[in-house]
Amino acid sequence: MNGKFRIGSVLRSIAVNTGWLFIPKVLRILFALFVTAWLARYLGPEKFGILNYAIAFVFLVGPIMRLGLEGVVVQEIVRAPEKKDEILGTTFVLRLLGGAASMGVVVLAIALLRPGDTATRTLATIISFGMIFMAYDAIDLWFQARVQSRYAVYAESAALVIKNILLIFFILTNAPLAAFAWGWALETILGAIGLVVVYRARGFDIKKWRVSWERSKQLLNLGWPMILASSFAVVYLKIDQVMLGQMVSQSEVGIYSSAVKVSEAWYFVPSVVSMSAFPFLVQGKALGEAAYRKRFQQLYDFLAWISLGVAVIMTFAAHFAVVLIFGEQYARAGTMLSILTWAGVFFFLREALGRWFITENLLIFSFITNGVGAVVNVAFNMILIPRYAGIGAAIATVISYASAGVLACFIHPKTRDAGWMLLKALGVPLRAVVAAARRSSGPGDS
């Protein structure tokens, strides 16, 4: 087998699995363009900002629940499928405890940071309650390892549709703000129920799961760098909205959040592609270093093409898109979106880089690079938000994504090779032009 990413033989299942993973993500985009836009218009910038501040705050403590186990669990199941009940049972319990701890952290942190803000505290508590049920995502990891994500898609899609139907109902009935927070929590709860149903339908039984103390230590030992890496990642992903709420106003959070919603609409693409390819990248090490490197470079190039194309289009269409989707009251978000869209280029590459860290057993560098991104984001937000509000937050986001996604790779010799591969991917349009020029001036023209 050669090292190319193309449809055929073994890699055909990547394309099929990727197609299934795209379904709930595309549904989420469609709902975001319709329901979230409707919700933003209904609530207005201030209330929409309060809701998104609470969501961002809960997102910040998400790594406590996930425990950095996603890639580690998939890799362990691929390596030892006969141990699946022990791996899944241990993962479930660890995440259950992590979800409860996350909820406690959210409630305490909101009470300390915003002692008189009962509205935000209520919303954050409701949304964080749903995190406890994300323990059932262990089932999703099992289907990922088997490259059978369509079964998890059934559950996720059903939960997503029901959640958005509820949001529409709440809008039509003039429901209070807390009702919309319950919509977010119920999506997670319904998704967990759906995962159990499809798992049983496939002939598996969660009653066979068992918890192993030794396995829990192994998973945590493998995953702790990813816990720290994820913690830093969410800082540079979501801290901007929290800092805007603390330093400017909830209304500015609402306007900025509308730009974020559009800019992040495509962020599922690198995750889905990398997730589907990951089991085969793990196995690809046996094919030899040249084939293994070629697969990763082609993955980087593919993601670079997509992200650069979206960035160029959205740079010119940003204002039109924001006003069309969210209305004139969010028009100031157009400039923010034209800046934020370039952060996506580095986000796309960072998703694939994360898989490289796992296959190379260099998870500590995922922590380091994300740490660089977090520090850079907080520092630039501190400087730019007081001067430029949401536009400053957008600029800080692009700088931090570039720092974590590419520049930080040059800090250490072990990751510099990956850094050069990423820079090569960023130059893929130029490489394509040069290649086309060489073909046009081939032997027939000499």
C-alpha positions in Angstrom: 0.0 0.0 0.0 1.3 3.5 -0.8 1.0 6.5 1.5 -1.6 8.4 -0.4 -4.9 9.6 1.0 -7.3 8.3 -1.7 -10.5 6.4 -1.9 -9.7 2.7 -2.3 -9.3 -0.5 -0.3 -8.5 0.2 3.3 -9.0 4.0 3.2 -12.5 3.8 1.7 -13.9 3.3 5.2 -12.3 6.6 6.2 -14.4 8.4 3.6 -17.6 6.5 4.6 -17.0 7.1 8.3 -16.2 10.8 7.6 -19.4 11.1 5.7 -21.4 9.8 8.7 -19.6 12.2 11.1 -20.4 15.1 8.8 -24.2 14.6 9.2 -24.7 16.0 12.7 -22.1 18.7 12.0 -24.0 19.8 8.9 -27.2 19.7 10.9 -25.6 21.8 13.5 -24.6 24.4 10.9 -28.1 24.5 9.5 -29.6 24.9 13.0 -27.1 27.6 13.8 -28.0 29.5 10.7 -31.7 29.3 11.5 -32.5 28.6 15.2 -29.4 30.3 16.8 -29.9 33.3 14.5 -33.6 33.4 15.5 -32.6 33.0 19.1 -30.1 35.9 18.8 -32.7 38.1 17.3 -35.2 37.2 19.9 -32.9 37.7 22.9 -31.0 40.7 21.6 -27.3 41.3 22.1 -27.4 41.7 25.9 -29.4 38.5 26.8 -27.7 36.6 24.0 -24.4 37.7 25.5 -25.4 36.5 29.0 -26.3 33.1 27.6 -23.1 32.8 25.6 -21.0 34.0 28.6 -22.4 31.1 30.6 -21.8 28.6 27.8 -18.2 29.8 27.4 -17.7 29.6 31.2 -18.9 26.0 31.3 -16.7 25.2 28.2 -13.7 26.4 30.1 -14.0 23.6 32.7 -14.8 20.9 30.1 -11.3 19.4 30.3 -12.0 18.4 33.9 -14.8 16.1 32.6 -13.1 14.8 29.5 -9.8 14.1 31.3 -7.9 14.1 28.0 -9.1 10.6 27.2 -10.5 10.9 23.7 -7.5 9.9 21.6 -6.0 7.8 24.3 -9.1 5.6 24.7 -9.5 5.2 20.9 -5.8 4.2 20.6 -6.1 1.7 23.4 -9.2 0.1 21.9 -7.5 -0.2 18.5 -4.5 -1.9 20.2 -6.5 -4.2 22.5 -10.1 -4.6 21.3 -10.6 -7.6 23.6 -10.2 -5.3 26.6 -13.1 -3.0 25.5 -15.4 -3.6 28.4 -12.7 -2.8 30.9 -11.6 0.3 28.9 -15.1 1.6 28.4 -16.2 0.9 32.0 -13.2 2.7 33.4 -13.5 5.6 31.1 -17.2 6.0 32.0 -16.6 6.1 35.7 -13.6 8.5 35.3 -15.7 10.9 33.2 -18.7 10.6 35.5 -16.6 11.8 38.4 -15.0 14.4 36.2 -18.5 15.7 35.2 -19.6 16.1 38.8 -16.3 17.9 39.6 -16.8 20.2 36.6 -20.3 21.2 37.8 -18.9 22.0 41.2 -16.1 24.1 39.8 -18.5 26.1 37.6 -20.9 26.9 40.5 -18.1 28.0 42.8 -16.2 30.0 40.1 -19.3 31.9 39.0 -20.2 32.7 42.6 -16.7 34.1 43.2 -16.3 36.1 40.0 -19.9 37.4 39.7 -21.3 37.2 43.2 -24.4 39.3 42.5 -25.1 37.9 39.0 -27.8 35.3 39.8 -28.9 35.1 36.1 -25.5 34.0 34.9 -25.0 31.6 37.9 -28.4 30.0 37.2 -27.6 29.5 33.5 -24.1 28.1 34.1 -25.4 25.7 36.7 -28.1 24.3 34.4 -25.7 23.9 31.4 -23.0 22.3 33.5 -25.5 19.7 34.8 -25.6 18.2 31.4 -21.8 17.6 31.5 -22.4 14.7 34.0 -24.1 12.8 31.2 -21.2 13.2 28.8 -19.7 10.2 30.6 -21.7 8.1 28.1 -19.5 9.5 25.3 -17.3 6.5 26.1 -19.7 4.6 23.7 -18.9 7.1 21.0 -15.2 6.4 21.5 -15.9 2.7 21.0 -17.6 3.4 17.6 -14.8 5.7 16.6 -12.2 3.0 17.3 -14.2 0.6 15.1 -14.6 3.3 12.4 -18.4 2.9 12.8 -19.4 6.4 13.8 -22.7 6.3 12.0 -24.2 4.6 15.1 -23.2 7.4 17.4 -24.4 9.8 14.7 -28.0 8.5 15.1 -28.0 9.4 18.8 -26.3 12.8 18.3 -28.5 13.8 15.4 -31.7 12.9 17.3 -30.6 14.9 20.3 -29.7 17.9 18.2 -33.0 17.9 16.4 -35.0 17.6 19.6 -33.0 20.4 21.3 -33.6 22.8 18.5 -37.3 22.0 18.3 -37.4 22.8 22.0 -35.5 26.1 21.4 -38.0 27.1 18.7 -40.9 26.2 21.1 -39.3 28.4 23.8 -38.9 31.3 21.4 -42.6 31.0 20.2 -43.8 30.9 23.8 -41.6 33.7 25.1 -39.9 31.5 27.5 -37.5 32.9 30.1 -33.7 32.8 29.6 -33.2 29.8 31.9 -35.3 27.7 29.5 -32.8 28.0 26.7 -30.0 26.9 29.1 -32.1 23.7 29.7 -32.1 23.2 26.0 -28.3 23.0 26.0 -28.3 20.6 28.9 -31.1 18.4 27.5 -29.1 17.9 24.2 -26.4 16.2 26.3 -28.8 14.1 28.3 -30.8 13.0 25.3 -27.5 12.2 23.4 -26.5 10.0 26.3 -29.8 8.1 26.2 -29.4 7.7 22.4 -25.9 6.3 22.7 -27.0 3.6 25.2 -29.9 2.7 22.8 -27.7 2.3 19.7 -25.0 0.4 21.8 -27.6 -2.1 22.9 -29.1 -2.3 19.4 -25.6 -3.4 18.1 -25.6 -6.3 20.5 -23.5 -4.8 23.3 -24.4 -4.4 27.0 -23.1 -1.7 29.3 -23.7 -4.1 32.2 -20.6 -6.0 31.1 -18.5 -2.9 31.6 -16.1 -3.2 34.5 -13.9 -0.8 36.3 -10.2 -1.4 36.7 -8.1 0.6 39.1 -5.0 -0.3 37.2 -6.6 0.7 33.9 -7.7 4.0 35.4 -4.1 4.8 36.4 -2.9 3.8 33.0 -5.5 6.0 31.2 -4.8 9.0 33.5 -1.1 8.5 33.1 -1.5 8.6 29.3 -4.1 11.3 29.3 -2.8 13.8 31.9 -0.8 15.8 29.3 -4.0 16.0 27.2 -6.0 17.2 30.3 -3.5 20.1 30.6 -3.4 20.6 26.9 -7.2 20.7 26.7 -7.3 23.1 29.6 -5.0 25.5 27.8 -6.9 24.9 24.5 -10.2 26.0 25.9 -8.5 29.0 27.4 -7.4 30.3 24.0 -10.7 29.1 22.4 -13.2 30.6 24.9 -11.5 33.0 27.3 -12.1 35.9 24.9 -15.9 35.8 25.6 -15.4 35.5 29.3 -12.9 38.4 29.4 -15.2 40.6 27.2 -18.0 40.0 29.7 -15.7 40.9 32.6 -14.0 43.9 30.9 -16.6 45.4 28.6 -20.2 44.3 28.7 -22.6 41.4 28.2 -23.9 43.2 25.1 -20.4 43.2 23.5 -20.2 39.4 24.3 -23.5 38.9 22.4 -22.2 40.8 19.3 -18.9 39.1 19.4 -20.5 35.7 19.9 -22.5 36.1 16.7 -19.2 36.5 14.8 -17.8 33.5 16.6 -20.8 31.4 15.7 -20.3 32.0 12.0 -16.5 31.7 12.1 -16.6 28.4 14.0 -19.4 26.9 11.8 -16.7 25.0 9.8 -14.6 23.9 12.8 -16.1 20.4 12.7 -14.3 19.7 9.4 -10.7 19.1 10.7 -12.0 17.3 13.7 -14.1 14.9 11.6 -11.5 14.3 9.0 -8.7 13.7 11.6 -10.9 11.6 13.8 -11.8 9.3 10.9 -8.2 9.0 9.7 -6.7 8.5 13.1 -7.1 4.7 13.4 -5.3 4.3 10.0 -2.6 6.8 10.9 -1.9 4.7 14.0 -1.7 1.6 11.9 0.3 3.5 9.2 3.4 3.6 11.3 4.0 0.0 10.2 4.1 1.1 6.6 7.4 2.9 7.1 8.4 6.4 7.9 8.2 7.8 4.4 4.6 6.6 3.9 3.6 7.7 7.4 5.0 11.2 6.9 3.4 11.5 3.4 0.0 10.7 4.9 0.3 13.4 7.5 1.6 16.0 5.0 -1.3 15.2 2.7 -3.7 15.6 5.6 -2.2 18.9 6.5 -2.4 20.1 2.9 -6.0 19.0 2.5 -7.0 20.9 5.6 -5.0 23.9 4.6 -6.8 24.1 1.2 -10.2 24.0 2.9 -9.4 26.6 5.6 -7.7 29.1 3.3 -10.6 28.9 0.9 -13.2 29.6 3.6 -11.0 32.4 5.1 -10.7 34.2 1.7 -14.4 34.0 1.0 -15.5 35.1 4.5 -13.1 38.0 4.6 -15.2 39.7 1.9 -18.6 38.3 2.8 -18.4 38.8 6.6 -20.6 41.9 7.0 -23.2 40.6 4.6 -23.3 37.2 6.3 -23.7 38.7 9.8 -26.5 41.1 8.9 -28.3 38.4 6.8 -28.2 35.9 9.6 -28.4 37.9 12.8 -29.8 41.3 11.7 -28.7 44.9 11.8 -28.3 45.0 15.6 -25.3 42.7 15.2 -23.8 44.5 12.2 -20.6 45.5 14.2 -19.8 41.8 14.3 -19.0 41.9 10.6 -15.5 43.4 11.1 -14.9 40.9 14.0 -15.9 38.0 11.7 -13.6 39.1 8.9 -10.7 38.9 11.3 -11.8 35.7 13.2 -12.1 33.7 10.0 -8.3 33.6 9.7 -8.0 31.9 13.0 -9.7 28.9 11.4 -6.7 28.3 9.2 -4.5 27.6 12.2 -7.3 25.7 14.0 -7.7 23.3 11.1 -3.9 22.5 11.2 -3.9 22.3 15.0 -6.5 19.5 14.9 -4.3 17.3 12.7 -1.2 18.2 14.7 -2.9 16.9 17.8 -3.2 13.5 16.2 0.5 13.6 15.3 1.3 14.3 19.0 -0.6 11.1 19.9 1.0 8.8 17.3 4.4 10.1 18.2 3.9 9.8 21.9 4.6 13.5 22.4 1.5 14.4 24.3 3.6 16.7 26.5 4.1 19.0 23.5 0.3 19.3 23.0 0.3 20.7 26.5 3.2 23.0 25.8 1.8 24.4 22.5 -1.6 24.9 23.9 0.0 26.6 26.9 1.7 29.0 24.6 -1.6 29.7 22.9 -3.4 30.3 26.2 -0.7 32.7 27.5 -0.6 34.6 24.2 -4.4 34.9 24.1 -4.8 36.2 27.6 -1.9 38.6 27.2 -3.2 40.1 24.0 -6.7 40.2 25.3 -5.6 42.2 28.3 -3.9 44.7 25.9 -6.4 44.8 23.1 -9.9 44.4 24.7 -9.7 47.7 26.7 -8.8 49.5 23.5 -10.8 47.8 20.8 -13.4 45.6 22.6 -14.6 42.8 20.4 -12.3 43.6 17.5 -9.3 43.4 19.9 -10.5 40.0 21.1 -10.7 38.8 17.5 -7.1 40.0 16.8 -5.9 38.3 19.9 -7.7 35.1 18.9 -5.9 34.9 15.5 -2.5 35.6 17.1 -3.0 32.9 19.8 -4.3 30.3 17.3 -1.2 30.9 15.1 1.0 30.6 18.1 -0.5 27.3 19.3 -1.1 25.8 15.9 2.2 26.5 14.2 4.8 28.8 15.8 5.1 26.9 19.1 6.3 23.8 17.2 9.6 25.5 16.7 10.3 25.7 20.4 11.7 22.2 20.7 13.8 20.1 18.2 11.3 17.1 18.5 8.5 19.2 17.1 10.3 21.3 14.6 9.8 18.8 11.8 6.1 19.0 12.4 6.4 22.8 12.3 8.0 22.8 8.9 5.3 20.4 7.6 2.7 22.8 8.8 4.4 25.8 7.2 4.6 23.7 4.0 0.9 23.2 4.2 0.2 26.9 4.6 2.0 27.4 1.3 0.0 24.8 -0.5 -1.7 27.4 -2.9 1.8 28.6 -3.9 3.0 25.1 -4.3 0.1 24.3 -6.6 0.8 27.4 -8.7 4.5 26.4 -9.0 3.6 22.8 -9.9 1.1 24.0 -12.6 3.8 26.4 -14.0 6.3 23.5 -14.2 3.7 21.3 -16.0 2.9 24.0 -18.5 6.6 24.5 -19.3 7.3 20.8 -19.6 9.3 18.9 -22.2 6.9 19.9 -24.9 7.7 23.6 -24.5 11.5 23.3 -24.4 
